[in-house]
Amino acid sequence: MAPRAPNDMPDAPLVSVIIPCYNGSRFLAEAIESVLAQAHENLELIVVDDGSTDDSLEIVRGFGDRVRSEPLPHNQGVNFARNRGVEVARGEFLQFLDSDDLLRPEKIARSLEVFDDDDDVVFTGVESFGEVEVSHDLPAPPSWYGVLRRWLGRAAGSEQVVWDPSFPAEFFVLQGAQTAQLLHRKANYLRTGGFDRQLFEMDDWEFHFRLALAGTRFRRIPDPLVAYRHHEGPGRLRLSPRRADTALHIFRMMVEQARAADALDGRLRRALAARMAVWARALLRQDRPDHAREVYAMALDLDFLPRGSASPLYDVLARVAGIERAEALYLRLRGA
């Protein structure tokens, strides 16, 4: 289809941009400015302050009537804040943005250009910036390890995920998407129930999977129009000690949701098993062996040979000798 210019249309759609914020004053102003700089001008920007104790509210008020403030009396979680924003939003479309991330100026305009009447969600690519995460891996092994090293060394990565519009659930299981990548039609967001208020971590992963199972019609723009910020701090949930329990809970939820939707076919089983195997390895490196064993056992229930790495040898070792022995051998070779 030919590109459209949203601001030139007689009825340029109103887009509600929702920023949940809890003690996010460090980067909040940058996030707000990235929204106000959007090429698509028919926007309402709603910042839902989730009981912050820093100066987040003062920062929001400093932008005057360009930003609508929705303060909550106490901290109730990011998904409560997001859904509160949806409740007061007037737009036909919803754009979420975390308080430490950024939208590129053309993000919303380009999404609307390709948004057909049959589409429910348009999602774009993403790029990372900021502080680089510290790797938990060990130094690369010496070259003399030969064939075994070359085959097992490939276990550092995983297979590249290719977007298949006829099977979006696979993509959202294996790769996932940041919350801000998606521009939602509000009616579809409400139809699918929105973010789960009971989840405090990995909630976007579960929600996007649920969207796919519910028959949401996606359109993709591969260009990176969202900037995801890496930084250390209390707001980054990847550091949370609850993450191992949450991973177990969400994996169980996803399998149950797929069964309920009669969608747990061979392809989705393989995708879920591969993701579980990747998480089992990560949990081992976070010194959570019990969680790792349980997650890997769930993977084996779904697929005889879960593909948790880019190395067939590693995956076979994990299946035969157990994920702990396979990972220990891999790390030994990497660090020798």
Secondary structure, 3 states (H helix, E strand, C coil): CCCCCHHHCCCCCCEEEEEEECCCCCCHHHHHHHHHCCCCCCEEEEEEECCCCCCHHHHHHCCHHHCEEEECCCCCCHHHHHHHHHHHCCCCEEEECCCCCEECCCHHHHHHHCCCCCCCEEEEEEEEEECCCCCCCCCCCCHHHHHHHHHHHHHHCCCCCCCCCCCHHHHHHHCCCCHHHEEEEHHHHHHCCCCCCCCCCCHHHHHHHHHHHCCCCEEEEEEEEEEEEECCCCCCHHHCCCHHHHHHHHHHHHHHHHHHCCCCCHHHHHHHHHHHHHHHHHHHHCCCHHHHHHHHHHHHHHCCCCCCCCCHHHHHHHHHHCHHHHHHHHHHHHHC
